[in-house]
Amino acid sequence: MRSRSSTLARVTVLFTLLALLLPTGAAATAATAPGPLPVVTPRPQEMSRIGADVHVPDRVRLVIADGVDRPTRDLITSVLRRAGASRIQGGAGPKLTVTVGRIADPRVVRALRAAGGRVPGGPLPAEGYALAAGGTSVALAGADSDGVYYAAQTLRQLVSGHRAIASVAVADHPLMPLRGVIEGFYGSPWTHAERMDQLAFYGDVKMNTYIYAPKDDPYHREKWREPYPAAKLAELGELVRQATDHHVRFTFAVSPGNSICYSDPADIAALEAKLDAVYDLGVRSFSMPLDDISYTRWNCESDRATYGDPSSKAAAEAQSDLLNTVQKAYLDERADTRPLQMVPTEYGDVTDTPYKRVLRERLDTRVEVMWTGTDVVPPRITVADAERAAGVWGRKVFVWDNYPVNDYGQAEGRLLLAPYDAREPGLHRQLSGLVLNPMNQAAASKVALFGGADFAWNDTGYDATRTWEAAARHLAGSAPGTRPGRSDDTVRSLLAFFDTQHLAPTFGSEPWQPQAPELAARLDRFRTAWEAGHERTALRDLCPYARLLAEAPERIRAGVADRGFVADSAPWLEALSLWGRAFERTLDALGARLDGHDADAARWFAEAAADARRAGEIRTIPGETRPEGPVRIADGVLDTFIAESAESAESAEPAEPAEPAEPAETG
């Protein structure tokens, strides 16, 4: 004890002398050893360590150059305050200076060099940025306003603790121009609050596109001719402003294909009026989905007179005329509009057809064509697939990826929480962009959307597992009242829960991602050890994971900062509590059998079966999910193990009676 005290005294003297010899910021830098690269999502194109973490003092000087909007200033201020700065000012004096602006500003370039960063040799790509944090300087330099904002989002992720920013140099830009989400599912549309939260989240992960296209919004599809009620229009205006603040392009979609008369000037006028109403709110990007409609019948006789008898070829001619009119006579006549987007009626393959041939030849080349891959829910998307699609459509395609959407029969009772995967690196060379179609459960969709954002930004550096874990950390956040260390427990619990919802179905009978791969691997190891005669080792190794699953729901409810995720997952968490307890009781029973306590084993097997039955009766939230049904937890994996264990025990020879046993310790 005396030796430890004297060592501590010497260290204290050393650091006191160091603090007297060096400025505060430099002292902190010298005293902290450089650490590993921080996890930043989306993954930057280039990131390297400069040195030890940058110390954040009480007072920080913030220099704002040109090209920095209010949301970016507010974000940077909040990041610095979270890092420990209590006074953020513009004048000289503080030991840390943070300079923010466009790369064209000489002040920003000087700050970038002072912080130890590399000034790009040529112009930064659109939305690109350079960032450096070193010594007593932090510099954020964007190619444009979006790039400055994205630099600030990276800075947010570099705060490595109280009063510390990771000392790194970053040079970064997105590989896909359009990155985001299309709210295009059937079933209960998201609430206004959910959309507001989603738009803020898209800014966090550097998505720049949101397409408003909920199938069950009547004014989007069935009542497309009718104007939005005033209250709904006011909500749309708030969404547009929220999107702008988070550097997200709000794209308004209207889907008239079920009832439009292509040759009727009144319908064209009604369509333009619908677009005008949201243009006045600030919308400058528009989409016209023509999916999930019949294109071998006309909605009016005048279309027959104009285009001939119904056919896919005639439908393509009518659709081309409509879309070209919207592009040339509407969008080209208004300021600041983006090229029109469309979803073709044939959207899920790469087979050349008369329909595709007409659109390829007649559709304005500026119009973005959306494509879902080689199927409605494709098991994979390859570069070769995208090359064929570009050839068929005569342009780079804009992928509408139907993951993690769960509005179809094969997804009944499921949250789709597997990582975004099976999309080939290099797709950015063939795509104009990528949007994911999410679940009815908005917050739960963030798990997959995290991956989609990362892949679209940097598909060549994408790591599905890395991003999946980052999504868990993002959801865990810092819930009010959480104790130190609880966040790690929450992340582990989330990943275990995600694993029970890992199955990703297609429209066929075979899923494209398996169910519960982590749990399945552990059960396989258990069976192997058990069959080799190492029963007690098998139980000892598996019991902690059973306890993790049983306790995960409560840890998630208590520790996840994103309360929307907890609400979305409520039925599944309730079911997991029961399945986890059934898992524990099954292992208790197997242990009791080994000890010859058959009566106890029978009782615990019965309790496990009862919990499993109760879990199977829990259903999705009425009105919140399409289709509704019983929730599924690691189905085909955990339920199979519990049933097989009970069956094997029933068929085994009874052991000699023994003293009653206590349940096994699983933690």
C-alpha positions as CSV (number, residue, x, y, z in Angstrom):
1,M,0.0,0.0,0.0
2,R,2.8,2.4,0.9
3,S,4.6,1.6,-2.4
4,R,1.4,2.3,-4.4
5,S,0.9,5.6,-2.6
6,S,4.5,6.8,-3.4
7,T,4.1,5.8,-7.0
8,L,0.9,7.8,-7.2
9,A,2.6,10.8,-5.7
10,R,5.4,10.7,-8.2
11,V,2.9,10.5,-11.1
12,T,0.9,13.4,-9.6
13,V,4.1,15.5,-9.4
14,L,5.0,14.6,-13.0
15,F,1.7,15.6,-14.4
16,T,1.6,18.8,-12.3
17,L,5.0,19.8,-13.8
18,L,3.8,18.9,-17.3
19,A,0.7,21.1,-16.8
20,L,2.9,24.0,-15.7
21,L,5.2,23.7,-18.7
22,L,2.5,23.2,-21.4
23,P,-0.7,24.9,-22.3
24,T,-3.9,23.2,-21.1
25,G,-4.8,21.7,-24.4
26,A,-1.3,20.5,-25.2
27,A,-1.0,19.0,-21.7
28,A,-4.1,17.0,-22.3
29,T,-2.9,15.9,-25.7
30,A,0.5,14.8,-24.4
31,A,-1.1,12.9,-21.5
32,T,-3.4,10.8,-23.6
33,A,-2.1,8.0,-25.8
34,P,-3.5,7.8,-29.3
35,G,-6.3,5.2,-29.5
36,P,-7.8,3.1,-32.3
37,L,-9.8,4.7,-35.1
38,P,-13.3,5.6,-33.9
39,V,-16.4,4.0,-35.5
40,V,-18.0,6.5,-37.8
41,T,-21.2,5.7,-39.7
42,P,-21.4,5.9,-42.7
43,R,-17.8,4.7,-43.0
44,P,-15.6,7.5,-44.4
45,Q,-13.6,7.0,-47.6
46,E,-10.4,8.0,-45.8
47,M,-9.7,8.4,-42.0
48,S,-6.4,8.3,-40.2
49,R,-5.1,9.0,-36.7
50,I,-3.2,12.3,-36.2
51,G,-2.3,11.9,-32.6
52,A,-3.8,11.8,-29.1
53,D,-7.3,12.9,-28.4
54,V,-8.0,16.6,-28.6
55,H,-8.8,18.2,-25.2
56,V,-12.1,20.2,-25.1
57,P,-11.7,23.0,-22.5
58,D,-14.5,25.0,-20.8
59,R,-14.1,27.7,-23.4
60,V,-14.0,27.0,-27.1
61,R,-13.6,29.5,-29.9
62,L,-16.0,28.8,-32.8
63,V,-15.2,30.4,-36.2
64,I,-18.0,30.3,-38.7
65,A,-17.1,31.0,-42.3
66,D,-19.4,31.2,-45.3
67,G,-21.7,28.4,-46.3
68,V,-22.7,27.3,-42.8
69,D,-26.4,27.2,-42.2
70,R,-28.2,27.4,-38.9
71,P,-28.9,23.7,-38.4
72,T,-25.2,23.0,-38.9
73,R,-24.2,25.7,-36.4
74,D,-26.7,24.3,-33.9
75,L,-25.4,20.8,-34.4
76,I,-21.7,21.8,-33.9
77,T,-22.6,23.8,-30.8
78,S,-24.5,20.9,-29.3
79,V,-21.6,18.6,-30.0
80,L,-19.1,20.9,-28.3
81,R,-21.4,21.3,-25.3
82,R,-21.7,17.5,-25.0
83,A,-18.0,17.2,-25.1
84,G,-17.7,19.5,-22.1
85,A,-17.5,23.1,-23.4
86,S,-19.6,25.5,-21.3
87,R,-18.7,28.7,-23.2
88,I,-18.6,28.9,-27.0
89,Q,-17.5,32.3,-28.3
90,G,-16.2,34.0,-31.4
91,G,-13.2,36.0,-30.0
92,A,-9.6,35.0,-29.3
93,G,-8.6,33.5,-26.0
94,P,-9.8,29.9,-25.7
95,K,-7.3,27.1,-26.0
96,L,-9.3,25.2,-28.7
97,T,-10.5,26.8,-32.0
98,V,-13.1,25.1,-34.2
99,T,-13.3,26.5,-37.7
100,V,-16.2,25.6,-40.0
101,G,-17.0,26.5,-43.6
102,R,-16.5,25.7,-47.2
103,I,-13.2,24.4,-48.5
104,A,-13.1,27.4,-50.9
105,D,-12.6,29.8,-47.9
106,P,-8.9,30.5,-47.2
107,R,-9.5,30.6,-43.4
108,V,-10.9,27.1,-43.5
109,V,-7.9,25.8,-45.5
110,R,-5.5,27.4,-43.0
111,A,-7.4,25.8,-40.1
112,L,-7.4,22.5,-41.8
113,R,-3.6,22.6,-42.2
114,A,-3.2,23.9,-38.6
115,A,-5.2,20.9,-37.3
116,G,-2.9,18.5,-39.2
117,G,-5.3,17.7,-42.0
118,R,-4.6,17.2,-45.7
119,V,-6.0,19.8,-48.0
120,P,-7.5,18.0,-51.1
121,G,-5.4,18.4,-54.2
122,G,-8.5,19.0,-56.4
123,P,-12.1,20.0,-55.8
124,L,-14.1,18.0,-53.3
125,P,-17.0,16.0,-54.9
126,A,-20.5,17.2,-54.2
127,E,-21.5,16.6,-50.5
128,G,-17.9,15.9,-49.7
129,Y,-15.9,17.2,-46.8
130,A,-12.5,17.2,-45.1
131,L,-12.1,17.2,-41.3
132,A,-9.1,17.4,-39.0
133,A,-8.8,17.5,-35.3
134,G,-5.3,17.9,-33.8
135,G,-3.6,19.8,-31.1
136,T,-5.7,22.9,-30.3
137,S,-7.5,23.1,-33.6
138,V,-10.5,21.4,-35.2
139,A,-11.4,22.2,-38.8
140,L,-14.5,21.2,-40.8
141,A,-14.4,22.0,-44.5
142,G,-17.2,21.1,-46.9
143,A,-17.5,21.1,-50.7
144,D,-20.9,22.7,-50.2
145,S,-23.5,23.3,-47.5
146,D,-24.3,19.6,-47.4
147,G,-20.7,18.7,-47.1
148,V,-20.3,21.1,-44.1
149,Y,-23.3,19.5,-42.4
150,Y,-21.9,16.0,-43.0
151,A,-18.6,17.1,-41.5
152,A,-20.5,18.2,-38.4
153,Q,-22.3,14.8,-38.3
154,T,-18.8,13.1,-38.3
155,L,-17.6,15.4,-35.6
156,R,-20.6,14.3,-33.5
157,Q,-19.3,10.7,-33.7
158,L,-15.7,11.7,-32.8
159,V,-16.5,12.8,-29.3
160,S,-14.7,10.0,-27.5
161,G,-15.6,11.0,-23.9
162,H,-16.0,14.0,-21.7
163,R,-13.7,16.7,-22.9
164,A,-12.2,14.5,-25.7
165,I,-12.5,14.5,-29.5
166,A,-10.7,11.8,-31.4
167,S,-7.7,13.2,-33.2
168,V,-8.2,12.2,-36.8
169,A,-8.0,13.4,-40.4
170,V,-10.9,12.6,-42.6
171,A,-11.5,13.0,-46.4
172,D,-14.9,11.8,-47.4
173,H,-17.7,12.0,-49.9
174,P,-20.7,9.8,-50.9
175,L,-20.4,7.3,-53.7
176,M,-24.1,7.3,-54.6
177,P,-25.9,10.6,-55.4
178,L,-29.3,9.6,-53.9
179,R,-29.4,7.8,-50.6
180,G,-32.4,7.3,-48.4
181,V,-35.9,5.9,-47.7
182,I,-39.2,5.5,-49.6
183,E,-42.2,5.3,-47.3
184,G,-43.9,3.0,-49.8
185,F,-45.4,0.2,-47.8
186,Y,-49.0,-1.0,-47.5
187,G,-50.7,-0.8,-44.1
188,S,-50.8,1.9,-41.4
189,P,-48.8,4.9,-42.6
190,W,-46.3,6.4,-40.2
191,T,-47.5,9.1,-37.8
192,H,-46.4,12.7,-38.2
193,A,-44.2,12.4,-35.1
194,E,-42.6,9.2,-36.5
195,R,-41.8,11.0,-39.8
196,M,-40.3,14.0,-38.0
197,D,-38.1,11.6,-36.0
198,Q,-37.1,9.7,-39.2
199,L,-36.1,12.8,-41.0
200,A,-33.8,13.8,-38.1
201,F,-32.3,10.3,-38.2
202,Y,-31.7,10.5,-41.9
203,G,-29.5,13.5,-41.3
204,D,-27.6,11.7,-38.6
205,V,-26.7,8.9,-41.1
206,K,-26.1,11.2,-44.1
207,M,-29.1,10.1,-46.1
208,N,-30.3,12.9,-48.4
209,T,-33.6,11.5,-49.8
210,Y,-37.0,10.8,-48.3
211,I,-39.8,9.8,-50.7
212,Y,-43.3,10.3,-49.4
213,A,-45.3,7.5,-51.0
214,P,-47.4,5.6,-48.3
215,K,-49.7,3.3,-50.2
216,D,-52.6,3.7,-47.7
217,D,-52.6,7.5,-47.7
218,P,-55.8,7.9,-49.7
219,Y,-54.7,11.3,-51.1
220,H,-51.5,9.7,-52.5
221,R,-53.3,6.9,-54.5
222,E,-57.1,6.5,-54.5
223,K,-58.0,10.1,-54.0
224,W,-55.1,11.6,-55.9
225,R,-57.3,14.1,-57.7
226,E,-58.5,15.6,-54.4
227,P,-56.5,18.3,-52.6
228,Y,-55.1,17.5,-49.2
229,P,-57.1,18.8,-46.3
230,A,-55.6,22.0,-44.7
231,A,-54.4,20.2,-41.6
232,K,-52.7,17.5,-43.6
233,L,-51.1,20.1,-45.9
234,A,-49.8,21.9,-42.8
235,E,-48.2,18.7,-41.6
236,L,-46.5,18.2,-45.0
237,G,-45.1,21.7,-44.8
238,E,-43.6,20.9,-41.4
239,L,-42.1,17.7,-42.8
240,V,-40.5,19.7,-45.7
241,R,-39.0,22.2,-43.2
242,Q,-37.7,19.3,-41.0
243,A,-36.2,17.6,-44.1
244,T,-34.5,20.9,-45.1
245,D,-33.0,21.4,-41.7
246,H,-31.5,17.9,-41.8
247,H,-30.2,18.2,-45.4
248,V,-32.7,15.7,-46.7
249,R,-34.5,16.2,-50.0
250,F,-38.3,15.8,-49.4
251,T,-39.7,14.0,-52.5
252,F,-43.4,14.1,-52.9
253,A,-45.0,11.1,-54.7
254,V,-48.4,10.9,-56.2
255,S,-49.6,7.6,-57.7
256,P,-52.5,8.1,-60.2
257,G,-52.2,4.9,-62.2
258,N,-55.3,3.1,-60.9
259,S,-57.7,5.6,-62.2
260,I,-56.0,8.2,-64.4
261,C,-57.2,8.9,-68.0
262,Y,-53.9,9.7,-69.7
263,S,-55.5,11.6,-72.6
264,D,-57.8,13.7,-70.5
265,P,-56.6,17.3,-70.0
266,A,-58.7,17.6,-66.9
267,D,-56.8,14.8,-65.2
268,I,-53.4,16.4,-66.2
269,A,-54.6,19.6,-64.7
270,A,-55.7,17.9,-61.5
271,L,-52.3,16.2,-61.3
272,E,-50.5,19.6,-61.7
273,A,-52.7,21.1,-59.1
274,K,-51.7,18.4,-56.7
275,L,-48.0,19.1,-57.4
276,D,-48.5,22.8,-57.1
277,A,-49.9,22.6,-53.6
278,V,-46.7,20.9,-52.3
279,Y,-44.4,23.0,-54.5
280,D,-45.7,26.0,-52.7
281,L,-44.6,24.3,-49.4
282,G,-41.0,24.1,-50.7
283,V,-41.0,20.7,-52.4
284,R,-38.7,20.6,-55.4
285,S,-38.4,16.8,-56.0
286,F,-41.3,14.7,-57.3
287,S,-42.0,11.1,-58.0
288,M,-44.7,9.3,-59.9
289,P,-45.0,5.6,-59.0
290,L,-46.9,3.5,-61.5
291,D,-46.4,0.2,-59.7
292,D,-49.0,-2.3,-58.6
293,I,-51.5,-1.3,-61.2
294,S,-53.1,-3.0,-64.2
295,Y,-51.6,-1.9,-67.4
296,T,-53.7,-4.1,-69.7
297,R,-56.9,-2.1,-69.3
298,W,-57.8,1.6,-69.8
299,N,-59.6,3.8,-67.3
300,C,-61.4,5.7,-70.0
301,E,-62.5,5.2,-73.6
302,S,-60.5,8.2,-74.8
303,D,-57.3,6.4,-74.0
304,R,-58.4,3.5,-76.3
305,A,-59.0,6.0,-79.0
306,T,-55.6,7.6,-78.5
307,Y,-53.4,4.6,-77.8
308,G,-55.3,1.7,-79.3
309,D,-56.4,-1.5,-77.5
310,P,-55.0,-2.1,-74.0
311,S,-51.5,-3.7,-73.9
312,S,-48.3,-3.3,-72.0
313,K,-46.8,-1.5,-75.1
314,A,-49.7,0.9,-75.3
315,A,-49.6,1.5,-71.5
316,A,-45.9,2.4,-71.8
317,E,-46.7,4.9,-74.5
318,A,-49.4,6.5,-72.4
319,Q,-47.1,6.6,-69.3
320,S,-44.2,8.1,-71.3
321,D,-46.5,10.9,-72.5
322,L,-47.7,11.6,-69.0
323,L,-44.2,11.6,-67.5
324,N,-42.7,13.6,-70.2
325,T,-45.4,16.2,-69.8
326,V,-44.8,16.5,-66.1
327,Q,-41.0,16.8,-66.7
328,K,-41.1,19.3,-69.6
329,A,-44.3,21.2,-69.1
330,Y,-44.3,21.3,-65.3
331,L,-40.9,20.8,-63.7
332,D,-38.9,22.6,-66.4
333,E,-41.1,25.6,-66.0
334,R,-40.5,26.0,-62.3
335,A,-37.3,27.0,-60.4
336,D,-35.0,24.7,-58.6
337,T,-36.8,21.5,-59.4
338,R,-35.1,18.1,-59.6
339,P,-35.6,15.5,-62.4
340,L,-38.8,13.5,-62.1
341,Q,-38.7,10.0,-60.5
342,M,-40.9,7.2,-61.6
343,V,-41.6,3.6,-60.7
344,P,-42.5,1.5,-63.8
345,T,-45.3,-1.1,-63.8
346,E,-42.6,-3.7,-64.6
347,Y,-40.2,-3.0,-61.8
348,G,-38.7,-6.2,-60.6
349,D,-36.6,-7.9,-63.3
350,V,-34.1,-7.3,-66.1
351,T,-36.0,-9.0,-68.9
352,D,-36.5,-6.8,-72.0
353,T,-40.1,-6.5,-73.0
354,P,-42.2,-4.3,-75.2
355,Y,-43.2,-2.2,-72.2
356,K,-39.6,-1.6,-71.2
357,R,-38.5,-1.0,-74.8
358,V,-41.1,1.8,-75.3
359,L,-40.1,3.5,-72.0
360,R,-36.4,3.2,-72.9
361,E,-37.0,4.9,-76.3
362,R,-39.6,7.5,-75.4
363,L,-39.1,8.5,-71.8
364,D,-37.1,11.7,-71.2
365,T,-33.6,10.7,-70.4
366,R,-33.6,12.8,-67.3
367,V,-36.4,10.9,-65.6
368,E,-35.1,8.6,-62.8
369,V,-36.4,5.0,-63.2
370,M,-36.8,3.0,-60.0
371,W,-36.1,-0.7,-60.0
372,T,-36.4,-3.2,-57.1
373,G,-33.8,-5.7,-58.3
374,T,-34.3,-9.0,-60.0
375,D,-37.4,-9.6,-57.9
376,V,-39.9,-7.7,-55.8
377,V,-37.8,-8.8,-52.7
378,P,-34.5,-9.8,-54.2
379,P,-32.2,-12.2,-52.3
380,R,-29.2,-10.3,-53.7
381,I,-28.4,-7.4,-56.0
382,T,-25.2,-7.7,-58.0
383,V,-23.2,-5.3,-60.2
384,A,-24.1,-7.5,-63.2
385,D,-27.8,-7.3,-62.4
386,A,-27.5,-3.5,-62.2
387,E,-25.6,-3.4,-65.5
388,R,-28.4,-5.4,-67.2
389,A,-31.0,-3.1,-65.7
390,A,-29.2,0.0,-67.0
391,G,-29.2,-1.6,-70.5
392,V,-32.9,-2.4,-70.3
393,W,-33.9,1.0,-69.1
394,G,-31.4,3.0,-71.1
395,R,-30.0,4.8,-68.0
396,K,-28.6,4.1,-64.5
397,V,-31.4,2.8,-62.4
398,F,-32.5,4.1,-59.0
399,V,-32.9,1.1,-56.7
400,W,-36.1,0.8,-54.6
401,D,-34.9,-2.0,-52.2
402,N,-37.8,-3.8,-50.5
403,Y,-35.9,-4.4,-47.3
404,P,-36.8,-4.2,-44.5
405,V,-40.5,-3.8,-45.5
406,N,-42.8,-6.4,-43.8
407,D,-46.2,-5.8,-45.4
408,Y,-46.5,-9.2,-47.2
409,G,-47.5,-12.7,-46.1
410,Q,-44.1,-14.2,-45.7
411,A,-43.2,-11.5,-43.2
412,E,-46.3,-12.0,-41.0
413,G,-45.5,-11.6,-37.3
414,R,-41.9,-10.5,-38.0
415,L,-39.7,-7.6,-37.3
416,L,-36.9,-7.7,-39.9
417,L,-33.8,-6.8,-38.0
418,A,-31.0,-8.6,-39.9
419,P,-28.3,-6.3,-41.2
420,Y,-28.5,-4.8,-44.6
421,D,-26.6,-7.4,-46.7
422,A,-26.2,-9.3,-50.0
423,R,-25.8,-6.1,-52.1
424,E,-22.6,-6.2,-54.0
425,P,-19.8,-3.7,-53.5
426,G,-19.3,-1.6,-56.6
427,L,-23.0,-1.0,-57.2
428,H,-22.5,2.7,-57.0
429,R,-20.9,2.6,-60.5
430,Q,-24.2,1.4,-62.0
431,L,-26.8,3.1,-59.8
432,S,-28.1,6.7,-59.6
433,G,-29.1,6.0,-56.0
434,L,-30.6,3.6,-53.4
435,V,-33.7,4.0,-51.2
436,L,-35.0,1.4,-48.8
437,N,-38.7,0.6,-48.2
438,P,-39.0,0.3,-44.4
439,M,-41.4,-1.5,-42.1
440,N,-44.7,-0.3,-40.7
441,Q,-42.6,0.0,-37.5
442,A,-40.7,3.2,-38.1
443,A,-38.1,3.2,-35.3
444,A,-37.4,-0.6,-35.6
445,S,-36.6,0.0,-39.3
446,K,-33.6,2.0,-38.2
447,V,-31.6,-1.2,-37.8
448,A,-31.7,-1.9,-41.5
449,L,-31.7,1.7,-42.6
450,F,-28.4,2.2,-40.8
451,G,-26.9,-0.3,-43.1
452,G,-28.6,1.1,-46.2
453,A,-27.2,4.5,-45.4
454,D,-23.7,3.1,-44.9
455,F,-23.8,1.0,-48.1
456,A,-25.1,3.9,-50.3
457,W,-22.4,6.2,-48.9
458,N,-19.5,3.8,-49.3
459,D,-20.4,0.4,-50.7
460,T,-16.8,-0.5,-51.3
461,G,-16.0,-0.2,-47.6
462,Y,-19.2,-1.6,-46.3
463,D,-19.1,-4.2,-43.4
464,A,-22.6,-5.4,-42.6
465,T,-21.7,-6.7,-39.1
466,R,-19.8,-3.5,-38.2
467,T,-22.8,-1.4,-39.2
468,W,-25.3,-3.7,-37.4
469,E,-23.4,-3.2,-34.2
470,A,-23.3,0.5,-34.8
471,A,-27.1,0.5,-35.2
472,A,-27.4,-1.2,-31.8
473,R,-25.2,1.5,-30.2
474,H,-27.2,4.2,-31.8
475,L,-30.5,2.9,-30.5
476,A,-29.0,2.3,-27.0
477,G,-27.8,5.9,-26.9
478,S,-27.8,7.3,-23.4
479,A,-31.1,6.7,-21.8
480,P,-32.0,9.0,-18.9
481,G,-30.8,7.5,-15.6
482,T,-28.6,4.7,-17.1
483,R,-25.7,3.8,-14.9
484,P,-22.1,3.4,-16.3
485,G,-21.8,0.1,-18.1
486,R,-25.5,-0.3,-18.7
487,S,-25.1,0.9,-22.3
488,D,-22.9,-2.1,-23.1
489,D,-25.5,-4.4,-21.5
490,T,-28.1,-2.8,-23.6
491,V,-26.1,-3.2,-26.8
492,R,-25.5,-6.9,-26.1
493,S,-29.2,-7.3,-25.4
494,L,-30.2,-5.6,-28.6
495,L,-27.9,-7.7,-30.7
496,A,-29.3,-10.9,-29.1
497,F,-32.8,-9.6,-29.8
498,F,-31.9,-8.7,-33.4
499,D,-30.7,-12.2,-33.8
500,T,-34.1,-13.6,-32.9
501,Q,-35.5,-11.4,-35.7
502,H,-32.8,-12.2,-38.3
503,L,-34.9,-14.1,-40.8
504,A,-35.4,-12.0,-44.0
505,P,-38.1,-13.6,-46.3
506,T,-38.7,-13.2,-50.0
507,F,-42.0,-13.7,-51.9
508,G,-41.0,-17.3,-52.2
509,S,-40.6,-20.1,-49.7
510,E,-36.8,-19.6,-49.1
511,P,-35.6,-16.6,-47.0
512,W,-32.6,-14.7,-48.1
513,Q,-31.2,-14.3,-44.6
514,P,-31.4,-17.1,-42.1
515,Q,-33.2,-17.1,-38.7
516,A,-31.2,-16.6,-35.5
517,P,-27.7,-17.5,-36.8
518,E,-25.9,-16.8,-33.6
519,L,-28.4,-18.8,-31.5
520,A,-28.4,-21.6,-34.1
521,A,-24.6,-21.8,-33.9
522,R,-24.6,-22.0,-30.1
523,L,-27.3,-24.7,-30.2
524,D,-25.2,-26.6,-32.8
525,R,-22.2,-26.5,-30.5
526,F,-24.4,-27.6,-27.6
527,R,-25.7,-30.6,-29.5
528,T,-22.2,-31.6,-30.6
529,A,-20.8,-31.4,-27.0
530,W,-23.9,-33.2,-25.6
531,E,-23.6,-36.1,-28.1
532,A,-19.9,-36.4,-27.4
533,G,-20.7,-37.1,-23.8
534,H,-19.8,-33.6,-22.5
535,E,-23.3,-32.8,-21.2
536,R,-22.3,-30.6,-18.3
537,T,-19.9,-28.6,-20.3
538,A,-22.6,-28.1,-23.0
539,L,-25.0,-26.8,-20.3
540,R,-22.4,-24.5,-18.7
541,D,-21.6,-22.9,-22.0
542,L,-25.2,-22.4,-23.1
543,C,-26.8,-21.2,-19.9
544,P,-25.4,-17.6,-20.0
545,Y,-26.9,-17.0,-23.5
546,A,-30.2,-18.3,-22.3
547,R,-30.1,-15.9,-19.4
548,L,-29.1,-13.1,-21.9
549,L,-32.2,-13.8,-24.0
550,A,-34.5,-14.0,-20.9
551,E,-33.2,-10.7,-19.5
552,A,-32.8,-8.8,-22.8
553,P,-36.4,-7.5,-23.0
554,E,-36.1,-5.7,-19.6
555,R,-32.7,-4.4,-20.4
556,I,-33.9,-3.0,-23.7
557,R,-37.0,-1.4,-22.1
558,A,-34.8,0.2,-19.5
559,G,-31.7,1.1,-21.5
560,V,-32.7,2.0,-25.0
561,A,-32.8,5.7,-25.6
562,D,-34.9,5.5,-28.7
563,R,-38.3,5.0,-27.1
564,G,-40.0,4.5,-30.4
565,F,-38.0,1.3,-30.9
566,V,-39.2,0.0,-27.5
567,A,-42.8,0.8,-28.4
568,D,-42.5,-0.8,-31.9
569,S,-41.0,-3.9,-30.4
570,A,-43.3,-4.3,-27.5
571,P,-45.1,-7.5,-28.5
572,W,-41.8,-9.2,-29.5
573,L,-40.1,-8.2,-26.3
574,E,-43.0,-9.6,-24.3
575,A,-42.8,-12.9,-26.3
576,L,-39.0,-13.0,-25.9
577,S,-39.3,-12.8,-22.1
578,L,-41.4,-16.0,-22.2
579,W,-39.3,-17.8,-24.8
580,G,-36.2,-16.8,-22.8
581,R,-37.7,-18.2,-19.7
582,A,-38.7,-21.4,-21.5
583,F,-35.2,-21.7,-22.8
584,E,-33.8,-21.4,-19.2
585,R,-36.3,-23.9,-17.8
586,T,-35.4,-26.4,-20.6
587,L,-31.7,-26.2,-19.6
588,D,-32.7,-26.6,-15.9
589,A,-34.7,-29.7,-16.8
590,L,-31.8,-31.2,-18.9
591,G,-29.5,-30.6,-15.9
592,A,-32.0,-32.2,-13.5
593,R,-32.2,-35.3,-15.8
594,L,-28.4,-35.6,-15.6
595,D,-28.7,-35.5,-11.8
596,G,-31.5,-38.1,-11.8
597,H,-34.1,-35.6,-10.6
598,D,-36.8,-36.8,-12.9
599,A,-39.7,-35.2,-11.1
600,D,-38.1,-31.8,-11.2
601,A,-37.1,-32.3,-14.8
602,A,-40.7,-33.1,-15.7
603,R,-42.0,-30.0,-13.9
604,W,-39.5,-27.7,-15.6
605,F,-40.2,-29.2,-19.0
606,A,-43.9,-28.5,-18.3
607,E,-43.2,-24.9,-17.3
608,A,-41.1,-24.4,-20.5
609,A,-43.9,-25.8,-22.6
610,A,-46.5,-23.5,-20.9
611,D,-44.3,-20.4,-21.4
612,A,-43.8,-21.4,-25.1
613,R,-47.6,-21.7,-25.5
614,R,-48.2,-18.3,-23.9
615,A,-45.5,-16.7,-26.1
616,G,-47.2,-18.2,-29.2
617,E,-50.5,-16.5,-28.3
618,I,-49.0,-12.9,-28.4
619,R,-50.0,-11.1,-31.5
620,T,-48.8,-8.0,-33.4
621,I,-50.3,-4.6,-32.4
622,P,-53.7,-4.3,-34.1
623,G,-53.7,-1.7,-36.9
624,E,-50.0,-1.2,-36.7
625,T,-48.8,-4.2,-38.8
626,R,-49.8,-5.6,-42.2
627,P,-50.5,-8.5,-42.1
628,E,-51.4,-9.1,-38.5
629,G,-50.6,-12.4,-36.7
630,P,-48.8,-14.1,-33.9
631,V,-45.3,-12.7,-33.3
632,R,-42.4,-14.9,-34.1
633,I,-39.2,-15.3,-32.1
634,A,-36.3,-17.3,-33.5
635,D,-38.9,-19.6,-35.0
636,G,-37.5,-22.9,-36.4
637,V,-34.5,-22.5,-34.0
638,L,-35.4,-21.9,-30.4
639,D,-38.9,-23.6,-30.5
640,T,-37.3,-26.6,-32.2
641,F,-34.7,-26.9,-29.6
642,I,-37.2,-26.7,-26.7
643,A,-39.5,-29.2,-28.3
644,E,-36.7,-31.6,-29.2
645,S,-35.3,-31.5,-25.7
646,A,-38.6,-32.3,-24.1
647,E,-39.2,-35.2,-26.6
648,S,-35.8,-36.7,-26.0
649,A,-36.3,-36.6,-22.3
650,E,-39.7,-38.4,-22.6
651,S,-38.1,-41.1,-24.7
652,A,-35.2,-41.6,-22.3
653,E,-35.0,-44.3,-19.7
654,P,-36.2,-43.0,-16.3
655,A,-33.4,-42.5,-13.8
656,E,-33.4,-43.6,-10.1
657,P,-35.4,-41.3,-7.8
658,A,-33.2,-38.5,-6.2
659,E,-33.5,-35.5,-3.9
660,P,-35.4,-32.5,-5.4
661,A,-33.1,-30.2,-7.4
662,E,-32.6,-26.4,-7.5
663,P,-32.9,-24.6,-10.9
664,A,-29.5,-24.3,-12.6
665,E,-27.6,-21.1,-12.3
666,T,-27.6,-19.5,-15.7
667,G,-25.8,-16.2,-15.1
